[in-house]
């Protein structure tokens, strides 16, 4: 499998900045690079020998049967660390290295073990060759370089594997959605040909409802996978706006039945931090769940907000519905994908909402309100200038 994932330059430069790996740090390596470059062949030989002695990785090395070629590649990587600044070209090399490890299906634990070996080799070489006056600065920089490589490797792994998962889900969704559409259409035509009072008509109705549930499950599974893979675009988001957009989407989906919905947002907390699309998706599913759970005779939903007690960096949003509270077993499992307490539920609504909250540095949980109903509590960060 050949992966062709774009290089996320902005994210990689952000990693570099957070590690404090700037020009000054890189200059400390340039000053002593000749010391390290003399060791590149020894590095590749010891690196190869280290993994040859591990049964699981020896299988990979033996299968490749390219020992000299691999050693050459490792020497080139080693040389890159000490001869070039962190340019887009270098970032590209490191990124493609991470993707290649995913393509070869190399266990991530062995990749981390490899970088642990690199760190140890760098430290031993520095202690032996670098003057004492420069030793601390050089080893500190080397640690930052290794940490940077591990972050790039991990990011490539997460993005690539998520992309693979997403492609699988997309493929399944596409292959399943089309037959479901055909089945639903044919059942509907057959249903129209029978007497509405006939038991066969009711059988067709049951099949149609199950078909609609499967179609919704396919859509929700794709939404969950895409949300999991997507990187949030964090910004200041007006709370009232995303809730309003979620309600509009529910109306378009005909999921907003005649339910009294009161929106009472605290004026001191008009904004939150997060990805607007993620939060809209979160509120869509939470409101949809509340509408479905509300009392059938006199349905009522209230959306309110307030500052989180003991932590002014967060706002708490409560979505209350006056329906019957779930039992303890359901409460424990409602955030598990495919689990649903409703006969025609997809089991993805609350898991999608919880994932959206977590990806935007928030939390989400359910609470019973004795003799009244159930409330969903969402905690989201507020913009920095709004913190107490």
DRENDO-1510 file (C-alpha; in Angstrom, 1 decimal, always signed):
<recs>
REC; n; res; u; v; w
REC; 1; UNK; +0.0; +0.0; +0.0 .
REC; 2; UNK; +1.4; +3.4; -1.1 .
REC; 3; UNK; +0.4; +6.3; +1.1 .
REC; 4; UNK; +0.3; +9.8; -0.4 .
REC; 5; UNK; -0.6; +11.9; +2.6 .
REC; 6; UNK; +0.3; +15.7; +2.3 .
REC; 7; UNK; +3.1; +17.0; +4.5 .
REC; 8; UNK; +1.5; +19.0; +7.3 .
REC; 9; UNK; +4.2; +21.7; +7.4 .
REC; 10; UNK; +2.3; +24.0; +9.7 .
REC; 11; UNK; +1.8; +21.3; +12.3 .
REC; 12; UNK; +5.4; +20.1; +12.1 .
REC; 13; UNK; +6.8; +23.7; +12.5 .
REC; 14; UNK; +4.5; +24.0; +15.5 .
REC; 15; UNK; +6.1; +20.9; +17.0 .
REC; 16; UNK; +9.5; +22.5; +16.4 .
REC; 17; UNK; +8.5; +25.7; +18.0 .
REC; 18; UNK; +7.0; +24.0; +21.1 .
REC; 19; UNK; +10.2; +22.0; +21.5 .
REC; 20; UNK; +12.3; +25.2; +21.4 .
REC; 21; UNK; +14.4; +23.8; +18.5 .
REC; 22; UNK; +15.5; +27.0; +16.8 .
REC; 23; UNK; +18.6; +28.2; +15.0 .
REC; 24; UNK; +20.6; +28.7; +18.1 .
REC; 25; UNK; +20.1; +25.1; +19.2 .
REC; 26; UNK; +21.0; +23.8; +15.7 .
REC; 27; UNK; +24.2; +25.8; +15.7 .
REC; 28; UNK; +25.4; +23.9; +18.7 .
REC; 29; UNK; +25.3; +20.7; +16.6 .
REC; 30; UNK; +26.9; +22.3; +13.6 .
REC; 31; UNK; +29.9; +23.3; +15.7 .
REC; 32; UNK; +30.5; +19.6; +16.6 .
REC; 33; UNK; +29.1; +17.9; +13.5 .
REC; 34; UNK; +32.4; +16.5; +12.3 .
REC; 35; UNK; +32.7; +14.5; +15.6 .
REC; 36; UNK; +29.3; +12.9; +15.0 .
REC; 37; UNK; +29.7; +12.4; +11.2 .
REC; 38; UNK; +32.7; +10.3; +11.8 .
REC; 39; UNK; +30.4; +7.9; +13.6 .
REC; 40; UNK; +27.7; +7.4; +11.0 .
REC; 41; UNK; +28.9; +4.1; +9.7 .
REC; 42; UNK; +29.3; +2.7; +13.3 .
REC; 43; UNK; +25.8; +4.0; +13.9 .
REC; 44; UNK; +24.3; +2.1; +11.0 .
REC; 45; UNK; +26.2; -1.1; +11.9 .
REC; 46; UNK; +25.1; -1.0; +15.5 .
REC; 47; UNK; +21.6; -0.1; +14.6 .
REC; 48; UNK; +21.3; -3.0; +12.2 .
REC; 49; UNK; +22.8; -5.4; +14.8 .
REC; 50; UNK; +20.6; -4.1; +17.5 .
REC; 51; UNK; +17.4; -5.0; +15.6 .
REC; 52; UNK; +18.8; -8.2; +14.1 .
REC; 53; UNK; +19.0; -9.6; +17.6 .
REC; 54; UNK; +15.3; -9.0; +18.1 .
REC; 55; UNK; +13.3; -12.0; +16.7 .
REC; 56; UNK; +10.3; -9.9; +15.5 .
REC; 57; UNK; +12.4; -7.3; +13.7 .
REC; 58; UNK; +14.9; -9.8; +12.4 .
REC; 59; UNK; +12.0; -11.3; +10.3 .
REC; 60; UNK; +11.6; -7.8; +8.6 .
REC; 61; UNK; +15.3; -7.4; +8.0 .
REC; 62; UNK; +15.7; -10.9; +6.7 .
REC; 63; UNK; +12.6; -10.5; +4.4 .
REC; 64; UNK; +13.9; -7.3; +3.0 .
REC; 65; UNK; +17.3; -8.9; +2.3 .
REC; 66; UNK; +18.7; -5.4; +1.7 .
REC; 67; UNK; +21.0; -5.0; +4.7 .
REC; 68; UNK; +23.6; -2.8; +2.8 .
REC; 69; UNK; +20.9; -0.6; +1.3 .
REC; 70; UNK; +19.2; -0.1; +4.7 .
REC; 71; UNK; +22.4; +0.8; +6.4 .
REC; 72; UNK; +23.0; +3.4; +3.6 .
REC; 73; UNK; +19.6; +4.9; +4.2 .
REC; 74; UNK; +20.2; +5.1; +8.0 .
REC; 75; UNK; +23.6; +6.7; +7.4 .
REC; 76; UNK; +21.9; +9.3; +5.2 .
REC; 77; UNK; +19.3; +10.0; +7.8 .
REC; 78; UNK; +22.0; +10.3; +10.5 .
REC; 79; UNK; +24.0; +12.7; +8.3 .
REC; 80; UNK; +20.9; +14.8; +7.6 .
REC; 81; UNK; +20.5; +15.5; +11.4 .
REC; 82; UNK; +24.0; +17.1; +11.6 .
REC; 83; UNK; +24.4; +18.8; +8.2 .
REC; 84; UNK; +21.1; +20.5; +7.3 .
REC; 85; UNK; +18.8; +23.0; +9.0 .
REC; 86; UNK; +15.2; +22.1; +9.5 .
REC; 87; UNK; +14.0; +23.1; +6.1 .
REC; 88; UNK; +10.9; +22.0; +4.2 .
REC; 89; UNK; +13.0; +19.4; +2.5 .
REC; 90; UNK; +14.2; +17.9; +5.8 .
REC; 91; UNK; +10.6; +17.9; +7.1 .
REC; 92; UNK; +9.6; +16.1; +4.0 .
REC; 93; UNK; +12.2; +13.4; +4.5 .
REC; 94; UNK; +11.2; +12.8; +8.1 .
REC; 95; UNK; +7.5; +12.8; +7.2 .
REC; 96; UNK; +7.9; +10.3; +4.4 .
REC; 97; UNK; +10.0; +8.1; +6.7 .
REC; 98; UNK; +7.1; +7.9; +9.1 .
REC; 99; UNK; +4.7; +7.1; +6.2 .
REC; 100; UNK; +7.0; +4.4; +5.0 .
REC; 101; UNK; +7.0; +2.7; +8.4 .
REC; 102; UNK; +3.2; +2.5; +8.2 .
REC; 103; UNK; +3.4; +1.2; +4.6 .
REC; 104; UNK; +5.7; -1.6; +5.8 .
REC; 105; UNK; +3.3; -2.3; +8.8 .
REC; 106; UNK; +6.2; -1.9; +11.3 .
REC; 107; UNK; +5.0; -2.1; +14.9 .
REC; 108; UNK; +5.0; +1.4; +16.4 .
REC; 109; UNK; +6.7; +0.1; +19.5 .
REC; 110; UNK; +9.7; -1.0; +17.6 .
REC; 111; UNK; +9.9; +2.4; +15.9 .
REC; 112; UNK; +10.0; +4.0; +19.4 .
REC; 113; UNK; +12.6; +1.5; +20.4 .
REC; 114; UNK; +14.7; +2.6; +17.4 .
REC; 115; UNK; +14.5; +6.2; +18.5 .
REC; 116; UNK; +15.5; +5.2; +22.0 .
REC; 117; UNK; +18.6; +3.5; +20.5 .
REC; 118; UNK; +19.3; +6.7; +18.5 .
REC; 119; UNK; +19.1; +8.9; +21.7 .
REC; 120; UNK; +21.4; +6.5; +23.6 .
REC; 121; UNK; +23.9; +6.5; +20.7 .
REC; 122; UNK; +23.9; +10.3; +20.5 .
REC; 123; UNK; +24.5; +10.6; +24.3 .
REC; 124; UNK; +27.3; +8.1; +24.4 .
REC; 125; UNK; +29.0; +9.7; +21.4 .
REC; 126; UNK; +28.6; +13.2; +22.9 .
REC; 127; UNK; +30.0; +12.2; +26.3 .
REC; 128; UNK; +33.0; +10.6; +24.7 .
REC; 129; UNK; +33.8; +13.3; +22.1 .
REC; 130; UNK; +32.2; +16.7; +22.9 .
REC; 131; UNK; +34.2; +19.0; +25.3 .
REC; 132; UNK; +32.7; +19.3; +28.8 .
REC; 133; UNK; +32.0; +23.0; +28.4 .
REC; 134; UNK; +29.6; +22.3; +25.5 .
REC; 135; UNK; +28.3; +18.9; +26.5 .
REC; 136; UNK; +25.0; +19.9; +28.3 .
REC; 137; UNK; +23.9; +22.2; +25.5 .
REC; 138; UNK; +24.7; +19.6; +22.8 .
REC; 139; UNK; +22.9; +16.7; +24.6 .
REC; 140; UNK; +19.9; +19.0; +25.3 .
REC; 141; UNK; +19.7; +19.8; +21.6 .
REC; 142; UNK; +20.1; +16.2; +20.6 .
REC; 143; UNK; +17.2; +15.3; +22.9 .
REC; 144; UNK; +15.1; +17.9; +21.2 .
REC; 145; UNK; +16.0; +16.6; +17.8 .
REC; 146; UNK; +15.0; +13.0; +18.8 .
REC; 147; UNK; +11.8; +14.2; +20.4 .
REC; 148; UNK; +11.0; +16.2; +17.2 .
REC; 149; UNK; +11.6; +13.0; +15.1 .
REC; 150; UNK; +9.4; +11.0; +17.4 .
REC; 151; UNK; +6.6; +13.6; +17.1 .
REC; 152; UNK; +6.8; +13.6; +13.3 .
REC; 153; UNK; +6.8; +9.8; +13.3 .
REC; 154; UNK; +3.9; +9.6; +15.6 .
REC; 155; UNK; +1.9; +12.2; +13.7 .
REC; 156; UNK; +2.5; +10.4; +10.4 .
REC; 157; UNK; +1.4; +7.2; +12.1 .
REC; 158; UNK; -1.8; +8.7; +13.4 .
REC; 159; UNK; -2.7; +10.5; +10.2 .
REC; 160; UNK; -1.8; +7.5; +8.0 .
REC; 161; UNK; -3.6; +4.9; +10.0 .
REC; 162; UNK; -6.6; +7.2; +10.5 .
REC; 163; UNK; -6.7; +7.7; +6.7 .
REC; 164; UNK; -6.6; +3.9; +6.2 .
REC; 165; UNK; -9.5; +3.5; +8.6 .
REC; 166; UNK; -11.4; +6.3; +7.0 .
REC; 167; UNK; -10.9; +4.8; +3.5 .
REC; 168; UNK; -12.2; +1.4; +4.8 .
REC; 169; UNK; -15.3; +3.1; +6.4 .
REC; 170; UNK; -15.9; +5.2; +3.2 .
REC; 171; UNK; -15.6; +2.0; +1.1 .
REC; 172; UNK; -18.0; +0.1; +3.3 .
REC; 173; UNK; -20.4; +3.1; +3.5 .
REC; 174; UNK; -20.4; +3.4; -0.3 .
REC; 175; UNK; -20.9; -0.4; -0.9 .
REC; 176; UNK; -23.6; -0.7; +1.7 .
REC; 177; UNK; -25.5; +2.5; +1.0 .
REC; 178; UNK; -26.3; +1.7; -2.6 .
REC; 179; UNK; -27.9; -1.7; -1.9 .
REC; 180; UNK; -29.8; -0.2; +1.0 .
REC; 181; UNK; -31.2; +2.5; -1.3 .
REC; 182; UNK; -32.3; -0.1; -3.8 .
REC; 183; UNK; -33.9; -2.3; -1.1 .
REC; 184; UNK; -35.7; +0.6; +0.4 .
REC; 185; UNK; -37.1; +1.8; -2.9 .
REC; 186; UNK; -38.3; -1.7; -3.9 .
REC; 187; UNK; -39.9; -2.3; -0.6 .
REC; 188; UNK; -41.7; +1.0; -0.8 .
REC; 189; UNK; -43.1; +0.1; -4.2 .
REC; 190; UNK; -44.2; -3.3; -3.0 .
REC; 191; UNK; -45.9; -1.7; +0.0 .
REC; 192; UNK; -48.0; +0.6; -2.1 .
REC; 193; UNK; -49.5; -2.4; -3.9 .
REC; 194; UNK; -50.9; -4.1; -0.8 .
REC; 195; UNK; -53.9; -3.2; +1.3 .
REC; 196; UNK; -52.8; -0.9; +4.2 .
REC; 197; UNK; -54.9; -3.1; +6.6 .
REC; 198; UNK; -53.0; -6.2; +5.4 .
REC; 199; UNK; -50.4; -7.8; +7.8 .
REC; 200; UNK; -48.0; -7.7; +4.8 .
REC; 201; UNK; -48.2; -3.9; +4.7 .
REC; 202; UNK; -47.0; -3.8; +8.3 .
REC; 203; UNK; -44.2; -6.2; +7.5 .
REC; 204; UNK; -43.1; -3.9; +4.8 .
REC; 205; UNK; -43.3; -1.0; +7.2 .
REC; 206; UNK; -41.0; -2.8; +9.6 .
REC; 207; UNK; -38.5; -3.6; +6.9 .
REC; 208; UNK; -38.5; +0.0; +5.8 .
REC; 209; UNK; -37.8; +1.3; +9.3 .
REC; 210; UNK; -34.9; -1.2; +9.7 .
REC; 211; UNK; -33.6; -0.1; +6.3 .
REC; 212; UNK; -33.8; +3.5; +7.3 .
REC; 213; UNK; -31.9; +2.7; +10.5 .
REC; 214; UNK; -29.2; +1.0; +8.6 .
REC; 215; UNK; -28.9; +3.9; +6.2 .
REC; 216; UNK; -28.6; +6.3; +9.2 .
REC; 217; UNK; -26.0; +4.0; +10.8 .
REC; 218; UNK; -23.9; +4.1; +7.7 .
REC; 219; UNK; -24.0; +7.9; +7.6 .
REC; 220; UNK; -23.2; +8.2; +11.3 .
REC; 221; UNK; -20.3; +5.7; +11.1 .
REC; 222; UNK; -18.8; +7.8; +8.3 .
REC; 223; UNK; -19.3; +10.9; +10.4 .
REC; 224; UNK; -17.6; +9.4; +13.4 .
REC; 225; UNK; -14.6; +8.2; +11.3 .
REC; 226; UNK; -14.2; +11.6; +9.6 .
REC; 227; UNK; -14.4; +13.4; +12.9 .
REC; 228; UNK; -11.9; +11.1; +14.4 .
REC; 229; UNK; -9.4; +11.7; +11.6 .
REC; 230; UNK; -10.0; +15.5; +11.2 .
REC; 231; UNK; -7.8; +18.0; +12.9 .
REC; 232; UNK; -9.8; +20.7; +14.7 .
REC; 233; UNK; -9.5; +24.3; +13.5 .
REC; 234; UNK; -9.6; +26.0; +16.9 .
REC; 235; UNK; -11.1; +29.5; +16.9 .
REC; 236; UNK; -13.4; +31.7; +18.9 .
REC; 237; UNK; -17.0; +30.3; +18.4 .
REC; 238; UNK; -20.2; +32.1; +19.3 .
REC; 239; UNK; -22.2; +29.6; +21.4 .
REC; 240; UNK; -25.6; +30.8; +20.3 .
REC; 241; UNK; -24.6; +30.6; +16.7 .
REC; 242; UNK; -23.5; +26.9; +16.7 .
REC; 243; UNK; -26.6; +25.9; +18.7 .
REC; 244; UNK; -28.8; +27.8; +16.2 .
REC; 245; UNK; -27.1; +26.1; +13.2 .
REC; 246; UNK; -27.6; +22.7; +14.9 .
REC; 247; UNK; -31.3; +23.4; +15.3 .
REC; 248; UNK; -31.6; +24.4; +11.7 .
REC; 249; UNK; -29.9; +21.2; +10.6 .
REC; 250; UNK; -32.4; +19.2; +12.7 .
REC; 251; UNK; -35.3; +21.0; +11.1 .
REC; 252; UNK; -33.9; +20.1; +7.6 .
REC; 253; UNK; -33.5; +16.5; +8.7 .
REC; 254; UNK; -37.1; +16.5; +10.0 .
REC; 255; UNK; -35.7; +15.5; +13.4 .
REC; 256; UNK; -37.0; +18.7; +15.1 .
REC; 257; UNK; -40.5; +17.6; +15.9 .
REC; 258; UNK; -42.9; +19.8; +17.9 .
REC; 259; UNK; -40.8; +20.1; +21.0 .
REC; 260; UNK; -40.6; +23.2; +23.2 .
REC; 261; UNK; -36.9; +24.2; +23.3 .
REC; 262; UNK; -35.8; +27.0; +25.6 .
REC; 263; UNK; -32.4; +28.4; +25.0 .
REC; 264; UNK; -31.1; +30.4; +28.1 .
REC; 265; UNK; -27.4; +31.2; +27.6 .
REC; 266; UNK; -25.4; +33.2; +30.2 .
REC; 267; UNK; -24.5; +36.6; +28.8 .
REC; 268; UNK; -21.1; +36.6; +30.4 .
REC; 269; UNK; -20.1; +33.5; +28.4 .
REC; 270; UNK; -21.1; +34.2; +24.8 .
REC; 271; UNK; -18.1; +32.4; +23.2 .
REC; 272; UNK; -16.2; +29.2; +23.5 .
REC; 273; UNK; -13.0; +27.9; +21.9 .
REC; 274; UNK; -13.2; +25.1; +19.4 .
REC; 275; UNK; -13.9; +24.1; +15.8 .
REC; 276; UNK; -17.2; +25.5; +14.8 .
REC; 277; UNK; -18.1; +22.6; +12.5 .
REC; 278; UNK; -17.2; +20.0; +15.2 .
REC; 279; UNK; -19.3; +21.9; +17.8 .
REC; 280; UNK; -22.2; +22.2; +15.5 .
REC; 281; UNK; -22.0; +18.4; +14.9 .
REC; 282; UNK; -21.9; +17.8; +18.6 .
REC; 283; UNK; -24.9; +19.9; +19.4 .
REC; 284; UNK; -26.8; +18.4; +16.4 .
REC; 285; UNK; -26.5; +14.9; +17.9 .
REC; 286; UNK; -27.1; +16.0; +21.5 .
REC; 287; UNK; -30.2; +17.9; +20.6 .
REC; 288; UNK; -31.4; +15.1; +18.4 .
REC; 289; UNK; -30.9; +12.7; +21.3 .
REC; 290; UNK; -32.8; +15.0; +23.7 .
REC; 291; UNK; -35.7; +15.4; +21.3 .
REC; 292; UNK; -36.0; +11.6; +20.9 .
REC; 293; UNK; -35.8; +11.1; +24.7 .
REC; 294; UNK; -38.2; +13.9; +25.8 .
REC; 295; UNK; -41.6; +13.1; +27.2 .
REC; 296; UNK; -43.9; +12.0; +24.4 .
REC; 297; UNK; -47.0; +13.9; +25.7 .
REC; 298; UNK; -45.5; +17.2; +26.8 .
REC; 299; UNK; -41.9; +17.3; +25.4 .
REC; 300; UNK; -39.6; +20.0; +26.8 .
REC; 301; UNK; -35.9; +20.8; +26.3 .
REC; 302; UNK; -33.9; +23.5; +27.9 .
REC; 303; UNK; -30.4; +24.6; +26.8 .
REC; 304; UNK; -28.6; +26.7; +29.4 .
REC; 305; UNK; -25.0; +27.8; +30.2 .
REC; 306; UNK; -22.9; +29.0; +33.1 .
REC; 307; UNK; -19.3; +29.4; +34.2 .
REC; 308; UNK; -17.8; +26.1; +35.5 .
REC; 309; UNK; -17.4; +26.2; +39.3 .
REC; 310; UNK; -13.8; +26.3; +40.4 .
REC; 311; UNK; -12.6; +26.6; +36.9 .
REC; 312; UNK; -13.3; +29.9; +35.1 .
REC; 313; UNK; -11.5; +28.7; +32.0 .
REC; 314; UNK; -14.5; +26.6; +31.0 .
REC; 315; UNK; -18.2; +27.1; +30.4 .
REC; 316; UNK; -20.8; +24.5; +31.2 .
REC; 317; UNK; -23.7; +23.9; +28.9 .
REC; 318; UNK; -26.6; +21.8; +30.0 .
REC; 319; UNK; -29.2; +20.3; +27.7 .
REC; 320; UNK; -32.1; +19.1; +29.8 .
REC; 321; UNK; -35.0; +16.9; +28.5 .
REC; 322; UNK; -38.0; +15.9; +30.5 .
REC; 323; UNK; -38.1; +12.3; +29.4 .
REC; 324; UNK; -37.6; +9.2; +31.4 .
REC; 325; UNK; -34.0; +8.9; +32.7 .
REC; 326; UNK; -32.0; +5.9; +31.3 .
REC; 327; UNK; -31.3; +3.0; +33.7 .
REC; 328; UNK; -27.8; +2.5; +35.1 .
REC; 329; UNK; -26.8; -0.1; +32.4 .
REC; 330; UNK; -27.8; +2.3; +29.6 .
REC; 331; UNK; -26.0; +5.2; +31.3 .
REC; 332; UNK; -22.8; +3.2; +31.4 .
REC; 333; UNK; -23.0; +2.2; +27.7 .
REC; 334; UNK; -24.6; +5.1; +25.9 .
REC; 335; UNK; -21.2; +6.4; +24.8 .
REC; 336; UNK; -20.1; +3.1; +23.3 .
REC; 337; UNK; -20.5; +3.0; +19.5 .
REC; 338; UNK; -23.3; +0.7; +18.2 .
REC; 339; UNK; -25.0; +0.7; +21.6 .
REC; 340; UNK; -28.5; +2.2; +21.6 .
REC; 341; UNK; -31.4; +2.1; +24.1 .
REC; 342; UNK; -33.8; +3.0; +21.3 .
REC; 343; UNK; -35.2; +0.4; +19.0 .
REC; 344; UNK; -34.4; +2.4; +15.9 .
REC; 345; UNK; -31.2; +4.1; +17.2 .
REC; 346; UNK; -27.9; +3.9; +15.3 .
REC; 347; UNK; -25.7; +3.8; +18.5 .
REC; 348; UNK; -23.5; +6.6; +17.1 .
REC; 349; UNK; -25.2; +9.9; +18.2 .
REC; 350; UNK; -23.7; +10.2; +21.7 .
REC; 351; UNK; -20.3; +8.7; +20.8 .
REC; 352; UNK; -20.0; +11.3; +18.0 .
REC; 353; UNK; -20.9; +14.1; +20.3 .
REC; 354; UNK; -18.4; +12.9; +23.0 .
REC; 355; UNK; -15.7; +12.6; +20.4 .
REC; 356; UNK; -16.3; +16.1; +19.2 .
REC; 357; UNK; -16.2; +17.4; +22.8 .
REC; 358; UNK; -12.9; +15.6; +23.5 .
REC; 359; UNK; -11.2; +16.7; +20.3 .
REC; 360; UNK; -12.1; +20.3; +21.2 .
REC; 361; UNK; -10.6; +20.1; +24.8 .
REC; 362; UNK; -14.0; +19.6; +26.4 .
REC; 363; UNK; -15.9; +17.0; +28.3 .
REC; 364; UNK; -19.4; +15.5; +28.1 .
REC; 365; UNK; -21.5; +13.4; +30.4 .
REC; 366; UNK; -25.1; +12.5; +31.4 .
REC; 367; UNK; -26.8; +13.1; +34.7 .
REC; 368; UNK; -30.2; +12.0; +36.0 .
REC; 369; UNK; -32.4; +14.8; +37.3 .
REC; 370; UNK; -34.6; +13.0; +39.9 .
REC; 371; UNK; -38.4; +13.1; +39.0 .
REC; 372; UNK; -37.7; +15.5; +36.2 .
REC; 373; UNK; -35.6; +14.0; +33.4 .
REC; 374; UNK; -32.1; +13.9; +32.2 .
REC; 375; UNK; -29.4; +16.5; +31.5 .
REC; 376; UNK; -26.4; +16.3; +29.3 .
REC; 377; UNK; -23.5; +18.4; +30.6 .
REC; 378; UNK; -20.9; +19.8; +28.2 .
REC; 379; UNK; -17.8; +21.6; +29.4 .
REC; 380; UNK; -15.9; +23.7; +26.8 .
REC; 381; UNK; -13.0; +26.1; +27.1 .
REC; 382; UNK; -13.6; +29.8; +26.8 .
REC; 383; UNK; -11.3; +32.2; +24.9 .
REC; 384; UNK; -8.2; +33.2; +26.9 .
REC; 385; UNK; -9.3; +36.8; +27.3 .
REC; 386; UNK; -12.6; +35.6; +29.0 .
REC; 387; UNK; -10.9; +33.5; +31.7 .
REC; 388; UNK; -11.6; +34.8; +35.3 .
</recs>
